[in-house]
């Protein structure tokens, strides 16, 4: 998902500041994610996806226990 967010951001042509403003998240959080310094919280990722027009949805991985 991180790569999809980065790609959508690059394709959007917006600045980190603009993404920060539109998503209501701190610039430091946006910058830290895009420079690889830190992973954001899920709620922050949801805000960025909303701004970038991406859908954040759960994905099942592997087999479930008992099934």
HTML snippet that shows the backbone in 3Dmol.js (N, CA, C, O; Angstrom):
<script src="https://3Dmol.org/build/3Dmol-min.js"></script>
<div id="view" style="width:600px;height:400px;position:relative"></div>
<script>
const pdb = `
ATOM      1  N   UNK A   1       0.812  -1.196   0.000  1.00  0.00           N
ATOM      2  CA  UNK A   1       0.000   0.000   0.000  1.00  0.00           C
ATOM      3  C   UNK A   1       0.855   1.259   0.000  1.00  0.00           C
ATOM      4  O   UNK A   1       0.498   2.262  -0.618  1.00  0.00           O
ATOM      5  N   UNK A   2       1.983   1.200   0.695  1.00  0.00           N
ATOM      6  CA  UNK A   2       2.851   2.374   0.774  1.00  0.00           C
ATOM      7  C   UNK A   2       3.293   2.818  -0.613  1.00  0.00           C
ATOM      8  O   UNK A   2       3.315   4.013  -0.906  1.00  0.00           O
ATOM      9  N   UNK A   3       3.645   1.863  -1.466  1.00  0.00           N
ATOM     10  CA  UNK A   3       4.098   2.223  -2.810  1.00  0.00           C
ATOM     11  C   UNK A   3       2.950   2.821  -3.629  1.00  0.00           C
ATOM     12  O   UNK A   3       3.164   3.735  -4.425  1.00  0.00           O
ATOM     13  N   UNK A   4       1.737   2.307  -3.433  1.00  0.00           N
ATOM     14  CA  UNK A   4       0.577   2.871  -4.148  1.00  0.00           C
ATOM     15  C   UNK A   4       0.335   4.314  -3.719  1.00  0.00           C
ATOM     16  O   UNK A   4       0.007   5.164  -4.547  1.00  0.00           O
ATOM     17  N   UNK A   5       0.496   4.589  -2.437  1.00  0.00           N
ATOM     18  CA  UNK A   5       0.324   5.962  -1.944  1.00  0.00           C
ATOM     19  C   UNK A   5       1.396   6.862  -2.530  1.00  0.00           C
ATOM     20  O   UNK A   5       1.106   7.965  -2.993  1.00  0.00           O
ATOM     21  N   UNK A   6       2.628   6.394  -2.510  1.00  0.00           N
ATOM     22  CA  UNK A   6       3.729   7.203  -3.064  1.00  0.00           C
ATOM     23  C   UNK A   6       3.523   7.473  -4.555  1.00  0.00           C
ATOM     24  O   UNK A   6       3.750   8.587  -5.028  1.00  0.00           O
ATOM     25  N   UNK A   7       3.095   6.454  -5.283  1.00  0.00           N
ATOM     26  CA  UNK A   7       2.851   6.613  -6.724  1.00  0.00           C
ATOM     27  C   UNK A   7       1.719   7.596  -6.982  1.00  0.00           C
ATOM     28  O   UNK A   7       1.848   8.486  -7.822  1.00  0.00           O
ATOM     29  N   UNK A   8       0.613   7.442  -6.267  1.00  0.00           N
ATOM     30  CA  UNK A   8      -0.532   8.345  -6.438  1.00  0.00           C
ATOM     31  C   UNK A   8      -0.139   9.776  -6.085  1.00  0.00           C
ATOM     32  O   UNK A   8      -0.574  10.724  -6.737  1.00  0.00           O
ATOM     33  N   UNK A   9       0.678   9.925  -5.060  1.00  0.00           N
ATOM     34  CA  UNK A   9       1.147  11.258  -4.677  1.00  0.00           C
ATOM     35  C   UNK A   9       1.983  11.876  -5.795  1.00  0.00           C
ATOM     36  O   UNK A   9       1.767  13.026  -6.176  1.00  0.00           O
ATOM     37  N   UNK A  10       2.940  11.104  -6.318  1.00  0.00           N
ATOM     38  CA  UNK A  10       3.788  11.625  -7.406  1.00  0.00           C
ATOM     39  C   UNK A  10       2.935  12.024  -8.603  1.00  0.00           C
ATOM     40  O   UNK A  10       3.141  13.080  -9.201  1.00  0.00           O
ATOM     41  N   UNK A  11       1.980  11.173  -8.943  1.00  0.00           N
ATOM     42  CA  UNK A  11       1.124  11.438 -10.103  1.00  0.00           C
ATOM     43  C   UNK A  11       0.190  12.625  -9.878  1.00  0.00           C
ATOM     44  O   UNK A  11      -0.254  13.254 -10.838  1.00  0.00           O
ATOM     45  N   UNK A  12      -0.108  12.931  -8.627  1.00  0.00           N
ATOM     46  CA  UNK A  12      -1.009  14.041  -8.329  1.00  0.00           C
ATOM     47  C   UNK A  12      -0.367  15.395  -8.613  1.00  0.00           C
ATOM     48  O   UNK A  12      -1.059  16.369  -8.912  1.00  0.00           O
ATOM     49  N   UNK A  13       0.955  15.447  -8.517  1.00  0.00           N
ATOM     50  CA  UNK A  13       1.660  16.699  -8.740  1.00  0.00           C
ATOM     51  C   UNK A  13       1.584  17.668  -7.565  1.00  0.00           C
ATOM     52  O   UNK A  13       2.088  18.787  -7.662  1.00  0.00           O
ATOM     53  N   UNK A  14       0.971  17.266  -6.469  1.00  0.00           N
ATOM     54  CA  UNK A  14       0.869  18.171  -5.328  1.00  0.00           C
ATOM     55  C   UNK A  14       2.127  18.106  -4.473  1.00  0.00           C
ATOM     56  O   UNK A  14       2.923  17.172  -4.572  1.00  0.00           O
ATOM     57  N   UNK A  15       2.280  19.100  -3.650  1.00  0.00           N
ATOM     58  CA  UNK A  15       3.428  19.159  -2.739  1.00  0.00           C
ATOM     59  C   UNK A  15       3.084  18.428  -1.439  1.00  0.00           C
ATOM     60  O   UNK A  15       1.920  18.149  -1.153  1.00  0.00           O
ATOM     61  N   UNK A  16       4.120  18.128  -0.667  1.00  0.00           N
ATOM     62  CA  UNK A  16       3.904  17.527   0.645  1.00  0.00           C
ATOM     63  C   UNK A  16       3.055  18.456   1.519  1.00  0.00           C
ATOM     64  O   UNK A  16       2.191  17.998   2.266  1.00  0.00           O
ATOM     65  N   UNK A  17       3.303  19.729   1.419  1.00  0.00           N
ATOM     66  CA  UNK A  17       2.545  20.720   2.195  1.00  0.00           C
ATOM     67  C   UNK A  17       1.071  20.677   1.815  1.00  0.00           C
ATOM     68  O   UNK A  17       0.197  20.744   2.680  1.00  0.00           O
ATOM     69  N   UNK A  18       0.801  20.567   0.528  1.00  0.00           N
ATOM     70  CA  UNK A  18      -0.594  20.522   0.062  1.00  0.00           C
ATOM     71  C   UNK A  18      -1.291  19.259   0.574  1.00  0.00           C
ATOM     72  O   UNK A  18      -2.431  19.331   1.034  1.00  0.00           O
ATOM     73  N   UNK A  19      -0.625  18.111   0.499  1.00  0.00           N
ATOM     74  CA  UNK A  19      -1.191  16.874   1.014  1.00  0.00           C
ATOM     75  C   UNK A  19      -1.454  17.008   2.513  1.00  0.00           C
ATOM     76  O   UNK A  19      -2.488  16.560   3.009  1.00  0.00           O
ATOM     77  N   UNK A  20      -0.533  17.612   3.216  1.00  0.00           N
ATOM     78  CA  UNK A  20      -0.687  17.841   4.643  1.00  0.00           C
ATOM     79  C   UNK A  20      -1.918  18.706   4.916  1.00  0.00           C
ATOM     80  O   UNK A  20      -2.739  18.374   5.772  1.00  0.00           O
ATOM     81  N   UNK A  21      -2.039  19.791   4.203  1.00  0.00           N
ATOM     82  CA  UNK A  21      -3.165  20.708   4.397  1.00  0.00           C
ATOM     83  C   UNK A  21      -4.499  20.049   4.066  1.00  0.00           C
ATOM     84  O   UNK A  21      -5.445  20.145   4.847  1.00  0.00           O
ATOM     85  N   UNK A  22      -4.584  19.382   2.923  1.00  0.00           N
ATOM     86  CA  UNK A  22      -5.837  18.779   2.487  1.00  0.00           C
ATOM     87  C   UNK A  22      -6.270  17.607   3.367  1.00  0.00           C
ATOM     88  O   UNK A  22      -7.463  17.346   3.523  1.00  0.00           O
ATOM     89  N   UNK A  23      -5.297  16.910   3.936  1.00  0.00           N
ATOM     90  CA  UNK A  23      -5.624  15.740   4.748  1.00  0.00           C
ATOM     91  C   UNK A  23      -5.760  16.073   6.232  1.00  0.00           C
ATOM     92  O   UNK A  23      -6.220  15.247   7.020  1.00  0.00           O
ATOM     93  N   UNK A  24      -5.360  17.281   6.607  1.00  0.00           N
ATOM     94  CA  UNK A  24      -5.433  17.658   8.014  1.00  0.00           C
ATOM     95  C   UNK A  24      -4.423  16.928   8.877  1.00  0.00           C
ATOM     96  O   UNK A  24      -4.641  16.727  10.072  1.00  0.00           O
ATOM     97  N   UNK A  25      -3.314  16.532   8.264  1.00  0.00           N
ATOM     98  CA  UNK A  25      -2.257  15.861   9.010  1.00  0.00           C
ATOM     99  C   UNK A  25      -1.029  16.758   9.092  1.00  0.00           C
ATOM    100  O   UNK A  25      -0.850  17.667   8.282  1.00  0.00           O
ATOM    101  N   UNK A  26      -0.204  16.492  10.066  1.00  0.00           N
ATOM    102  CA  UNK A  26       0.986  17.322  10.255  1.00  0.00           C
ATOM    103  C   UNK A  26       1.976  17.130   9.105  1.00  0.00           C
ATOM    104  O   UNK A  26       2.172  16.018   8.616  1.00  0.00           O
ATOM    105  N   UNK A  27       2.585  18.217   8.691  1.00  0.00           N
ATOM    106  CA  UNK A  27       3.589  18.160   7.630  1.00  0.00           C
ATOM    107  C   UNK A  27       4.713  17.198   8.010  1.00  0.00           C
ATOM    108  O   UNK A  27       5.205  16.448   7.168  1.00  0.00           O
ATOM    109  N   UNK A  28       5.118  17.223   9.285  1.00  0.00           N
ATOM    110  CA  UNK A  28       6.214  16.355   9.734  1.00  0.00           C
ATOM    111  C   UNK A  28       5.874  14.883   9.499  1.00  0.00           C
ATOM    112  O   UNK A  28       6.754  14.101   9.142  1.00  0.00           O
ATOM    113  N   UNK A  29       4.612  14.494   9.693  1.00  0.00           N
ATOM    114  CA  UNK A  29       4.199  13.106   9.464  1.00  0.00           C
ATOM    115  C   UNK A  29       4.262  12.748   7.983  1.00  0.00           C
ATOM    116  O   UNK A  29       4.728  11.671   7.613  1.00  0.00           O
ATOM    117  N   UNK A  30       3.789  13.660   7.147  1.00  0.00           N
ATOM    118  CA  UNK A  30       3.829  13.441   5.696  1.00  0.00           C
ATOM    119  C   UNK A  30       5.273  13.305   5.244  1.00  0.00           C
ATOM    120  O   UNK A  30       5.622  12.367   4.527  1.00  0.00           O
ATOM    121  N   UNK A  31       6.100  14.232   5.660  1.00  0.00           N
ATOM    122  CA  UNK A  31       7.507  14.236   5.271  1.00  0.00           C
ATOM    123  C   UNK A  31       8.214  12.963   5.736  1.00  0.00           C
ATOM    124  O   UNK A  31       8.971  12.357   4.978  1.00  0.00           O
ATOM    125  N   UNK A  32       7.967  12.562   6.981  1.00  0.00           N
ATOM    126  CA  UNK A  32       8.624  11.371   7.532  1.00  0.00           C
ATOM    127  C   UNK A  32       8.262  10.115   6.753  1.00  0.00           C
ATOM    128  O   UNK A  32       9.110   9.247   6.545  1.00  0.00           O
ATOM    129  N   UNK A  33       7.013  10.012   6.321  1.00  0.00           N
ATOM    130  CA  UNK A  33       6.597   8.857   5.526  1.00  0.00           C
ATOM    131  C   UNK A  33       7.268   8.856   4.158  1.00  0.00           C
ATOM    132  O   UNK A  33       7.815   7.838   3.734  1.00  0.00           O
ATOM    133  N   UNK A  34       7.229   9.979   3.477  1.00  0.00           N
ATOM    134  CA  UNK A  34       7.753  10.031   2.120  1.00  0.00           C
ATOM    135  C   UNK A  34       9.277   9.983   2.049  1.00  0.00           C
ATOM    136  O   UNK A  34       9.841   9.722   0.986  1.00  0.00           O
ATOM    137  N   UNK A  35       9.931  10.229   3.154  1.00  0.00           N
ATOM    138  CA  UNK A  35      11.391  10.086   3.173  1.00  0.00           C
ATOM    139  C   UNK A  35      11.809   8.749   3.782  1.00  0.00           C
ATOM    140  O   UNK A  35      13.001   8.465   3.899  1.00  0.00           O
ATOM    141  N   UNK A  36      10.838   7.933   4.168  1.00  0.00           N
ATOM    142  CA  UNK A  36      11.132   6.609   4.702  1.00  0.00           C
ATOM    143  C   UNK A  36      11.578   6.593   6.147  1.00  0.00           C
ATOM    144  O   UNK A  36      12.100   5.584   6.621  1.00  0.00           O
ATOM    145  N   UNK A  37      11.385   7.686   6.852  1.00  0.00           N
ATOM    146  CA  UNK A  37      11.811   7.776   8.246  1.00  0.00           C
ATOM    147  C   UNK A  37      10.855   7.084   9.206  1.00  0.00           C
ATOM    148  O   UNK A  37      11.270   6.602  10.260  1.00  0.00           O
ATOM    149  N   UNK A  38       9.563   7.034   8.843  1.00  0.00           N
ATOM    150  CA  UNK A  38       8.575   6.540   9.799  1.00  0.00           C
ATOM    151  C   UNK A  38       7.330   6.055   9.063  1.00  0.00           C
ATOM    152  O   UNK A  38       6.976   6.578   8.006  1.00  0.00           O
ATOM    153  N   UNK A  39       6.674   5.051   9.634  1.00  0.00           N
ATOM    154  CA  UNK A  39       5.396   4.584   9.110  1.00  0.00           C
ATOM    155  C   UNK A  39       4.275   5.344   9.807  1.00  0.00           C
ATOM    156  O   UNK A  39       4.330   5.549  11.020  1.00  0.00           O
ATOM    157  N   UNK A  40       3.266   5.763   9.060  1.00  0.00           N
ATOM    158  CA  UNK A  40       2.158   6.510   9.653  1.00  0.00           C
ATOM    159  C   UNK A  40       1.138   5.596  10.333  1.00  0.00           C
ATOM    160  O   UNK A  40       1.136   4.383  10.124  1.00  0.00           O
ATOM    161  N   UNK A  41       0.284   6.191  11.138  1.00  0.00           N
ATOM    162  CA  UNK A  41      -0.824   5.469  11.745  1.00  0.00           C
ATOM    163  C   UNK A  41      -1.869   5.186  10.667  1.00  0.00           C
ATOM    164  O   UNK A  41      -1.939   5.892   9.661  1.00  0.00           O
ATOM    165  N   UNK A  42      -2.673   4.159  10.882  1.00  0.00           N
ATOM    166  CA  UNK A  42      -3.700   3.781   9.927  1.00  0.00           C
ATOM    167  C   UNK A  42      -4.668   4.930   9.648  1.00  0.00           C
ATOM    168  O   UNK A  42      -5.076   5.130   8.504  1.00  0.00           O
ATOM    169  N   UNK A  43      -5.033   5.677  10.670  1.00  0.00           N
ATOM    170  CA  UNK A  43      -5.952   6.802  10.474  1.00  0.00           C
ATOM    171  C   UNK A  43      -5.347   7.868   9.564  1.00  0.00           C
ATOM    172  O   UNK A  43      -6.063   8.512   8.797  1.00  0.00           O
ATOM    173  N   UNK A  44      -4.045   8.052   9.649  1.00  0.00           N
ATOM    174  CA  UNK A  44      -3.356   9.009   8.782  1.00  0.00           C
ATOM    175  C   UNK A  44      -3.337   8.504   7.349  1.00  0.00           C
ATOM    176  O   UNK A  44      -3.570   9.271   6.414  1.00  0.00           O
ATOM    177  N   UNK A  45      -3.064   7.229   7.174  1.00  0.00           N
ATOM    178  CA  UNK A  45      -3.071   6.627   5.838  1.00  0.00           C
ATOM    179  C   UNK A  45      -4.448   6.794   5.202  1.00  0.00           C
ATOM    180  O   UNK A  45      -4.548   7.090   4.011  1.00  0.00           O
ATOM    181  N   UNK A  46      -5.513   6.605   5.990  1.00  0.00           N
ATOM    182  CA  UNK A  46      -6.870   6.765   5.471  1.00  0.00           C
ATOM    183  C   UNK A  46      -7.098   8.185   4.975  1.00  0.00           C
ATOM    184  O   UNK A  46      -7.705   8.377   3.921  1.00  0.00           O
ATOM    185  N   UNK A  47      -6.633   9.159   5.697  1.00  0.00           N
ATOM    186  CA  UNK A  47      -6.783  10.565   5.275  1.00  0.00           C
ATOM    187  C   UNK A  47      -6.058  10.824   3.964  1.00  0.00           C
ATOM    188  O   UNK A  47      -6.586  11.495   3.077  1.00  0.00           O
ATOM    189  N   UNK A  48      -4.844  10.291   3.842  1.00  0.00           N
ATOM    190  CA  UNK A  48      -4.086  10.488   2.602  1.00  0.00           C
ATOM    191  C   UNK A  48      -4.775   9.808   1.436  1.00  0.00           C
ATOM    192  O   UNK A  48      -4.846  10.365   0.341  1.00  0.00           O
ATOM    193  N   UNK A  49      -5.284   8.602   1.667  1.00  0.00           N
ATOM    194  CA  UNK A  49      -6.001   7.880   0.614  1.00  0.00           C
ATOM    195  C   UNK A  49      -7.220   8.671   0.164  1.00  0.00           C
ATOM    196  O   UNK A  49      -7.505   8.747  -1.031  1.00  0.00           O
ATOM    197  N   UNK A  50      -7.931   9.252   1.101  1.00  0.00           N
ATOM    198  CA  UNK A  50      -9.095  10.065   0.754  1.00  0.00           C
ATOM    199  C   UNK A  50      -8.704  11.213  -0.170  1.00  0.00           C
ATOM    200  O   UNK A  50      -9.374  11.462  -1.173  1.00  0.00           O
ATOM    201  N   UNK A  51      -7.637  11.900   0.161  1.00  0.00           N
ATOM    202  CA  UNK A  51      -7.170  13.031  -0.644  1.00  0.00           C
ATOM    203  C   UNK A  51      -6.675  12.571  -2.016  1.00  0.00           C
ATOM    204  O   UNK A  51      -6.911  13.241  -3.021  1.00  0.00           O
ATOM    205  N   UNK A  52      -5.995  11.435  -2.054  1.00  0.00           N
ATOM    206  CA  UNK A  52      -5.389  10.951  -3.293  1.00  0.00           C
ATOM    207  C   UNK A  52      -6.328  10.103  -4.143  1.00  0.00           C
ATOM    208  O   UNK A  52      -5.956   9.653  -5.227  1.00  0.00           O
ATOM    209  N   UNK A  53      -7.543   9.887  -3.651  1.00  0.00           N
ATOM    210  CA  UNK A  53      -8.518   9.118  -4.411  1.00  0.00           C
ATOM    211  C   UNK A  53      -8.263   7.624  -4.406  1.00  0.00           C
ATOM    212  O   UNK A  53      -8.610   6.930  -5.361  1.00  0.00           O
ATOM    213  N   UNK A  54      -7.662   7.126  -3.343  1.00  0.00           N
ATOM    214  CA  UNK A  54      -7.395   5.702  -3.206  1.00  0.00           C
ATOM    215  C   UNK A  54      -8.366   5.091  -2.208  1.00  0.00           C
ATOM    216  O   UNK A  54      -8.846   5.769  -1.300  1.00  0.00           O
ATOM    217  N   UNK A  55      -8.651   3.810  -2.383  1.00  0.00           N
ATOM    218  CA  UNK A  55      -9.514   3.098  -1.445  1.00  0.00           C
ATOM    219  C   UNK A  55      -8.651   2.245  -0.528  1.00  0.00           C
ATOM    220  O   UNK A  55      -7.843   1.438  -0.987  1.00  0.00           O
ATOM    221  N   UNK A  56      -8.831   2.430   0.751  1.00  0.00           N
ATOM    222  CA  UNK A  56      -8.124   1.631   1.741  1.00  0.00           C
ATOM    223  C   UNK A  56      -9.085   0.548   2.202  1.00  0.00           C
ATOM    224  O   UNK A  56     -10.137   0.837   2.772  1.00  0.00           O
ATOM    225  N   UNK A  57      -8.713  -0.703   1.951  1.00  0.00           N
ATOM    226  CA  UNK A  57      -9.596  -1.799   2.342  1.00  0.00           C
ATOM    227  C   UNK A  57      -8.765  -2.950   2.872  1.00  0.00           C
ATOM    228  O   UNK A  57      -7.607  -3.119   2.490  1.00  0.00           O
ATOM    229  N   UNK A  58      -9.366  -3.748   3.763  1.00  0.00           N
ATOM    230  CA  UNK A  58      -8.625  -4.875   4.340  1.00  0.00           C
ATOM    231  C   UNK A  58      -8.382  -5.966   3.305  1.00  0.00           C
ATOM    232  O   UNK A  58      -9.186  -6.177   2.398  1.00  0.00           O
ATOM    233  N   UNK A  59      -7.271  -6.644   3.461  1.00  0.00           N
ATOM    234  CA  UNK A  59      -6.911  -7.754   2.580  1.00  0.00           C
ATOM    235  C   UNK A  59      -6.578  -8.942   3.469  1.00  0.00           C
ATOM    236  O   UNK A  59      -5.781  -8.830   4.400  1.00  0.00           O
ATOM    237  N   UNK A  60      -7.188 -10.072   3.177  1.00  0.00           N
ATOM    238  CA  UNK A  60      -6.869 -11.288   3.945  1.00  0.00           C
ATOM    239  C   UNK A  60      -5.615 -11.915   3.363  1.00  0.00           C
ATOM    240  O   UNK A  60      -5.445 -12.012   2.148  1.00  0.00           O
ATOM    241  N   UNK A  61      -4.761 -12.330   4.250  1.00  0.00           N
ATOM    242  CA  UNK A  61      -3.517 -12.985   3.832  1.00  0.00           C
ATOM    243  C   UNK A  61      -3.415 -14.334   4.506  1.00  0.00           C
ATOM    244  O   UNK A  61      -3.715 -14.466   5.693  1.00  0.00           O
ATOM    245  N   UNK A  62      -2.993 -15.337   3.756  1.00  0.00           N
ATOM    246  CA  UNK A  62      -2.805 -16.661   4.326  1.00  0.00           C
ATOM    247  C   UNK A  62      -4.092 -17.350   4.671  1.00  0.00           C
ATOM    248  O   UNK A  62      -5.183 -16.838   4.419  1.00  0.00           O
ATOM    249  N   UNK A  63      -3.952 -18.527   5.254  1.00  0.00           N
ATOM    250  CA  UNK A  63      -5.114 -19.326   5.631  1.00  0.00           C
ATOM    251  C   UNK A  63      -5.572 -18.945   7.028  1.00  0.00           C
ATOM    252  O   UNK A  63      -4.770 -18.601   7.896  1.00  0.00           O
ATOM    253  N   UNK A  64      -6.870 -19.014   7.221  1.00  0.00           N
ATOM    254  CA  UNK A  64      -7.439 -18.781   8.550  1.00  0.00           C
ATOM    255  C   UNK A  64      -7.322 -20.043   9.380  1.00  0.00           C
ATOM    256  O   UNK A  64      -7.368 -21.153   8.851  1.00  0.00           O
ATOM    257  N   UNK A  65      -7.171 -19.869  10.668  1.00  0.00           N
ATOM    258  CA  UNK A  65      -7.114 -21.011  11.581  1.00  0.00           C
ATOM    259  C   UNK A  65      -8.438 -21.777  11.551  1.00  0.00           C
ATOM    260  O   UNK A  65      -9.515 -21.181  11.531  1.00  0.00           O
ATOM    261  N   UNK A  66      -8.338 -23.079  11.550  1.00  0.00           N
ATOM    262  CA  UNK A  66      -9.533 -23.887  11.598  1.00  0.00           C
ATOM    263  C   UNK A  66     -10.259 -23.998  10.269  1.00  0.00           C
ATOM    264  O   UNK A  66     -11.365 -24.537  10.213  1.00  0.00           O
ATOM    265  N   UNK A  67      -9.652 -23.497   9.196  1.00  0.00           N
ATOM    266  CA  UNK A  67     -10.360 -23.524   7.936  1.00  0.00           C
ATOM    267  C   UNK A  67      -9.570 -24.124   6.904  1.00  0.00           C
ATOM    268  O   UNK A  67     -10.020 -24.230   5.763  1.00  0.00           O
TER     269      UNK A  67
END
`;
const viewer = $3Dmol.createViewer("view");
viewer.addModel(pdb, "pdb");
viewer.setStyle({}, {cartoon: {color: "spectrum"}});
viewer.zoomTo();
viewer.render();
</script>
